[in-house]
Structures are given as C-alpha cells and as structure tokens.
Amino acid sequence: MDLLLLTVLAVAAPLLTDERYIRVPELQRMFGVSRATLWRMRKRGELPEPVRISRGVIGWRASVIAEFFETKDNFNDDGRA
C-alpha cells in the first residue's frame, strides 16, 4: 500500500468506527463530579463498569454512557449524578 493511504487510514480509523471511549477526565466533566466520586459511584453500582483500553488505561464506551444519561433515575433535579 501507498504510504499516504496508510497514513490516511491510520488517522481516519477512529472516525470510521461507531464506538469511541470516554476517559476519566471527560467523564468527570460530563457528570460534574470529582474522580473520587466517580469511583464511589462505580463501587456502589451507580456507574457502568469501564472497559480496559490498554494497560493502565480504562474508559467507558460512549454508547453505554449515552444510554446511562438517558435514564432519568440516575440524576438529581439539578442534572448532576
């Protein structure tokens, strides 16, 4: 394959997949909570389990988090988890 084509495929591959992963800092911003609160929520079963992306790296599938956000019972009246 041509080097340019390989480069384009490498850059575009994440855009071509339907799924992306949300890492801890982004999830903190989305929920408006601290890192410790995320872990407490996870421990209590109030947050879906993350997926191991690589060694020492976890994240949540965006579709799982979107589904979680759609569930009104997961949030207080102010929209926070």
TORKOL-809131 format. One record per residue (C-alpha): residue number from 0; residue in three letters; x, y, z. Coordinates in Angstrom, 1 decimal, m for minus. Example, Ala and Ser with C-alpha at 12.3 -4.5 7.8 and 13.67 -1.06 7.14 Angstrom:
<atoms>
     i    aa        u        v        w
     0   ALA     12.3     m4.5      7.8
     1   SER     13.7     m1.1      7.1
</atoms>
This chain:
<atoms>
     i    aa        u        v        w
     0   MET      0.0      0.0      0.0
     1   ASP      1.0      3.6     m0.6
     2   LEU      2.4      5.4      2.5
     3   LEU     m0.1      8.2      2.1
     4   LEU     m3.0      5.8      2.0
     5   LEU     m1.7      4.1      5.2
     6   THR     m1.4      7.4      6.9
     7   VAL     m4.9      8.5      5.9
     8   LEU     m6.3      5.1      7.1
     9   ALA     m4.4      5.4     10.4
    10   VAL     m5.8      8.9     11.0
    11   ALA     m9.3      8.2      9.8
    12   ALA     m9.8      4.8     11.5
    13   PRO    m11.1      6.2     14.8
    14   LEU    m13.6      8.3     12.9
    15   LEU    m14.8      5.3     10.9
    16   THR    m15.8      3.3     14.0
    17   ASP    m19.2      3.8     15.6
    18   GLU    m17.7      3.5     19.1
    19   ARG    m15.4      5.8     21.0
    20   TYR    m14.3      5.7     24.5
    21   ILE    m14.8      8.3     27.2
    22   ARG    m11.8      8.5     29.6
    23   VAL    m12.0      9.6     33.3
    24   PRO    m11.3     13.3     32.9
    25   GLU    m14.0     13.7     30.2
    26   LEU    m16.5     11.7     32.3
    27   GLN    m15.7     13.9     35.3
    28   ARG    m16.6     17.0     33.2
    29   MET    m19.8     15.3     31.9
    30   PHE    m21.0     14.4     35.3
    31   GLY    m19.6     17.5     37.1
    32   VAL    m18.1     15.3     39.8
    33   SER    m14.6     14.5     41.2
    34   ARG    m12.5     11.5     40.3
    35   ALA    m13.2     10.1     43.8
    36   THR    m16.9     10.5     43.3
    37   LEU    m16.7      8.6     40.0
    38   TRP    m15.0      5.7     41.8
    39   ARG    m17.6      5.8     44.6
    40   MET    m20.4      5.7     42.1
    41   ARG    m18.7      2.8     40.3
    42   LYS    m18.3      0.9     43.6
    43   ARG    m22.0      1.4     44.5
    44   GLY    m23.0      0.2     41.1
    45   GLU    m24.4      3.6     40.1
    46   LEU    m22.0      3.8     37.1
    47   PRO    m21.4      1.2     34.4
    48   GLU    m18.2     m0.7     34.6
    49   PRO    m15.4      0.7     32.4
    50   VAL    m13.5     m1.2     29.7
    51   ARG     m9.8     m1.8     29.8
    52   ILE     m8.4      0.0     26.7
    53   SER     m4.8     m0.9     27.3
    54   ARG     m2.5     m1.5     30.3
    55   GLY     m3.4      1.1     32.9
    56   VAL     m5.9      2.8     30.7
    57   ILE     m9.7      2.5     31.2
    58   GLY    m12.6      4.2     29.6
    59   TRP    m16.3      3.8     29.1
    60   ARG    m18.0      3.1     25.7
    61   ALA    m19.7      6.3     24.6
    62   SER    m22.9      4.3     23.8
    63   VAL    m23.0      2.9     27.3
    64   ILE    m22.7      6.4     28.8
    65   ALA    m25.2      7.9     26.4
    66   GLU    m27.7      5.2     27.5
    67   PHE    m26.9      5.9     31.1
    68   PHE    m27.6      9.6     30.6
    69   GLU    m31.0      8.8     29.1
    70   THR    m32.0      7.1     32.3
    71   LYS    m33.6      9.9     34.4
    72   ASP    m33.3      8.0     37.6
    73   ASN    m29.6      8.4     37.6
    74   PHE    m29.7     12.1     38.2
    75   ASN    m30.8     14.6     40.8
    76   ASP    m33.1     17.5     39.9
    77   ASP    m30.1     19.7     39.2
    78   GLY    m28.8     17.3     36.4
    79   ARG    m25.9     16.1     38.4
    80   ALA    m25.2     12.4     39.1
</atoms>
